[in-house]
Amino acid sequence: MIDAGKRYHFVGIAGAGMSGLASVMLASGSSISGSDLRENEETERLRHAGATIHVGHDPSLLDDSVDEVIVSSAIDYKNVEVQAAMERKLPIVRRLHALASVLNGYSSIGVAGTHGKTTTTAMTATILRETGKDPSYLIGAQCPGLGGNSHLGKGRLFVTEIDESDGLFLAVHPTIAVLNNIGRDHLETYHDLATITGIFKRFVLQAEESVLAIDDEHVRALARQVPSSLTVGIHPEAMLRATNISHHHFHTTFDLTYMGVRITRVSLPTPGDHNVRNALCAIAAASLAGVSLEEAGAALAGFQLPQRRFQLLEENGVTVVDDYAHLPEEIEATLQAIRSGWDKRRIVAVFQPHRYTRTRSIGDEFGTAFRMADTVIVTPIYPAYEQPIPGVSSQVIVDSILRTTGNYPLLFHDKEETLTFLKQYIEPGDFIISFGAGDIWTVTDTLSRFLKEGSPCLA
């Protein structure tokens, strides 16, 4: 439970997960301070809400008023503030352990999986809010339709995204577990797919109820071992299923059926089959929390995607979209959504690989992901907090695309070179999309402003 009488210091507070947790705890009456190497919109929001935010890490911040230190997964124990906390014998808690404590006393919905977590969590929170439940929620991105990435509601329900990256997510025991998919990621933590599958199985089994998206073959195999689960998907074996799916630009409609019986027609203001699957997970979770299937489906009519999830930046002769996708399955699903909703458009995909370890582990798997793009541009790896690994570069991605598709991707040395090329290359009717979890969005953001001002090549 949250202790309103304590002061909590967050090391690495600027991240989406940390800032959201800090916001919820601050709203509960706790005293919050925190530090990070940079400021961003999240830290500004926290500061305006009453938190004390410091730029840079300083051991002197761990004074006698601090009761507990909450540490981001991106922070190791060599950090000077963590060292100071250890010297003072202050409790040091990792973010997911703190989240598990926050969830005590709530009926919780935990959304897990290799990808799709953020959108599914936002959809679930939207349904519960629109049906009068006033849920609390923590989401891994800013959500325009929800007024932020976190909220402390008055209801009994708490919806949260569960990040598996650091191996600590089994500390969270949600009432309802949602599993979107299982894929090869974070191999520096889990080593292989079998280990990842096993850890997700444990997560599902420790919940009271579960929603499993069986369009994913690995989740489908798991569902056979958890017969009590509510299965969802486009797959004909799913209990809660989408049929008669129709896509047009940013809008999707489908029939929602349960055990073969049509419930309602769902209107979803998002593109792609992957978002249909996300919606099915959210509708199913909400139904287990007490919302009727018909109400849950209707509540998504006004849904807005989180930031950097197929975010439209410009639509004026050229469509410019930014997307957070950085795994092969995510990229392929998003490109398929464009092909399904925008007929006969030239697709120009700009990809910034994320992390050296991920590129080393699964770089060879990106080839087929880009087969539906007409032009692919690859930029240098965004390292996050990692150090370079000798022999690992974006060339791994380029080679995979060339070997698999026969297309010749363009490898540029920096974002400025990429932007210069795009300004000269684009034509009326093009669909430009940036992919990556780093800062590649700055390229498409600048490009969209260039187009708004009026490009000579499109005049």
C-alpha positions, 0 to 999 in steps of 0.5 A: 500500500502507498504510505502517505506519511513517507517521503520517497526518492526516485532515482531515474524519475524521468522515464515513463514508468517511474514518472507515472508511479511517482505521479500516482504516489504523489496524488496519494499524499506521499512526498516525492523527490527524484533525480535524472540526467535530463528533464522532460515533459514528465518531470515538468508535470511532476514538478508542477504537481508538487514533486522536487526534481533534480537534474543530475545525480547527487548523493547529498539528495539522500538526506534524513528526510528520505524514507525509501529509495525507488530505483529505475531498471536503467540505474545500476548499483554503482549510481552515487545516489544508490551508493549513498542510500546503501551507506545510510541503510535506506530501503532500496526498492526496484520500480516493479517491486514498488508497483507491486506494493502500490497494487495491494488493496486494489483489484488489478489488471496487469497487461504483459507481453512482448509488444502491444502493452501500452496500447492495450493498457490505454484501451482498458483504462479508457473502457473502465473510465467511460463506463464510470469505474474511475480506475487508477492506471499506469501506462508506458506513454502519454495518452492524450485521451486519458490526460496523461500516463497515470491517474489515481482514481476513486474506484477499486480497479487499477490497470497497469502495464507490466514491463518484463525487461528486467526480469522483476515483473513476477513480483506483480500479482495482478487480479487479472493478467492479460498476455498479448504475445510472446516473442524474442526480446530482452535476451540479455535477461532471458537468453532464449524463447523457452525461458521467456515463455516460461516466465510469462506462464508463471505470470499468468498462473499467479493471477486469479483470472487471465486473458490470452491473445491466441493469435500468437502461436506461443500464447495459443500453446500456453492457453492449452495449459490454462483452460480457465483463461478467456481466449481472444483473437481473430483466430477461430478458436478464440472465445472472444473473437473479431470477425468481418474486419474492415480497415480504412485509413485510421478507422477499423470496424469489426463484429465482436462475437462471444462463443460464436454469438454476435454481440455488437459492431465495434468502431475503433479509431485505430488502424490495423489487425494488431489494434483489433487484437489489442482491443479484444484484450482490453474488452475481455479484461474489462468484462472480467472486471464487471463491464458488459461486452457490449458496453466495453466495445462501445466505449472504444469509439472515442479512443485515442492512441498513446503518443508515438503509437501510429501518431499522425504528424502530417496529412497534406498530400503526404502522410507522415506518421511516427511509431514506437515499434522497434521489434520485427513483429511490431514493424511488420504489423504496422506496415501491414496496417498501412497496406490494409488501410491505405491502398496504393501508397508508396511507403517510406520506412525510416528505422532507428534500431534500439540498443546494441544488445537487441541488435546483436540478438535479433538483428537478423530477424528484421529482414521480413519485417520491412517487406511491405515497405517500398523504401527503407532507411536505416539509421545508427543504433540508439544505445539507450543506456548501453555501451557500444559492442564491437562488431554490432552496428546497423549494418546487421539490419541492412544485411538482413533486409537485403538478404531476405527481400532483395531490396536495397535499404539506405544506410545513413550516418545520422538524422540530419542526413536522413532528413535531407534525403527525405526532403528531396525524395518524397512525392505527393501521395507518399506515406512516411513512417518512422520506427524506433524507441529512441529519438527518430521521431525528431526526423519525422517531426521536423519533416512534418513541419517542413511540409506544413510550411510548403515544400517546393517539391510538392507544390 
